[in-house]
Amino acid sequence: MRKIIYLFLILVVIASAFSICVLSANATTGKVGECTWQLDGTKLTISGEGSMGDDFSAPWGKEIRELVVEEGVTDIPRLMFDGCVNLRSISFPSSLKTIGEAAFRGCSSLASVEIPEGIVSIGDYAFGGCSLVYKVIISKTVTFIGKDSFSECYNLAHIVVDANNPSFKTVNGILFDKNMTELIKYPPNKAGSTYTVPDSVKKIGYKAFEKPYHLYFVNLPDDLTSIGAGAFTYTYMRYLPENQYEGGFYLGDYLILHNDTSAESFSVREGTKLIADAAFSGSMELKNIYIPDGVRYIGEYCFSWCEKLSEIYMPDSIIKVEKNAFDNCTSLKDIHYSGSKDDRSNIQIDLYNSSLTSVEWIYNSLGKPRKLIPDL
């Protein structure tokens, strides 16, 4: 008798769990944060007053095609619609303030994105991987656009920013900061094989030129102070012979990338002004590097994880070493510096460069070591 009762209870529990799962699977409405969601076929409506919270379970599933966010909702949290590959249209209210990190990542059926007035912040990778998006419109209230917000949007040809936006502007569909000192995003599908970056630009942003299909030549201004990681890595320009020199990828007077990650020694080309972010990152075999006079800036993560790097020849023309430039250079021993100790004190060395600052600097060390002079 006890066995029969026990078996009966087990069956009741299983049946209850099954019915809950069925109800959950077929649910068409519910709560998310301070808001309510309702699913009508493939149309999802979010209503309420306040935040959608931080529940990323997306109980409505991944099959939605239309999203309507009603007035009163204040934010879309990170990952909320990540991977909704069938989503084709979005309606945002003026009450919305933030779009979270990767909120619409991989929504590959979206053809356009319009950020209306009211939205202030677009998180990192918010629309990353929205590969069909052709046009992005940004209102005057947006003051923050995160890293990779429109990364991997390879069909993107136009970015339009409201003329009254205080933080950003676009010229011919290209996204800049308001003062045009940073080029943030060159649309990958923009027409034209040649582009000249305006002279006002001092910084090329992270992955700014990401797989531009039609672009073969870029003319850079003379006084850049920063070139972000991946800014030109995935471009045709990387493979043009005129941009190659002894294992390095150069654009004009700027070293973009160290191509030969198996090399033990490297000499930066004479006349170079700047070494881009992450240019040598992960060059695991690199033991010594010669940086010629005239180089002024060493970018973020430039030599990070070069664990065998032990010797650097550095000129007194260096103005700034960006953060993490020598992160995890655990074998670094000697810095041969062409200037004096006073000269060295004028270098702005940013955070997380203890590998550089804690080792011996040999001052007034002139010349290029023989072992780094290429065979003639």
Secondary structure, 3 states (H helix, E strand, C coil): CHHHHHHHHHHHHHHHHHHHHHHHHCCCEEEECCEEEEEECCEEEEEECEECCCCCCCCCCCCCCEEEECCCEEEECCCCCCCCCCCCEEECCCCCCEECCCCCCCCCCCCEEEECCCCCEECCCCCCCCCCCCEEEECCCCCEECCCCCCCCCCCCEEEECCCCCCEEEECCEEEECCCCEEEECCCCCCCCEEECCCCCCEECCCCCCCCCCCCEEECCCCCCEECCCCCCCCHHHHCHHHEECCEEEECCEEEEECCCCCCEEECCCCCCEECCCCCCCCCCCCEEECCCCCCEECCCCCCCCCCCCEEEECCCCCEECCCCCCCCCCCCEEEECCCHHHHHCCEECCCCHHHHCCEEECCCCCCCHHHCCCC
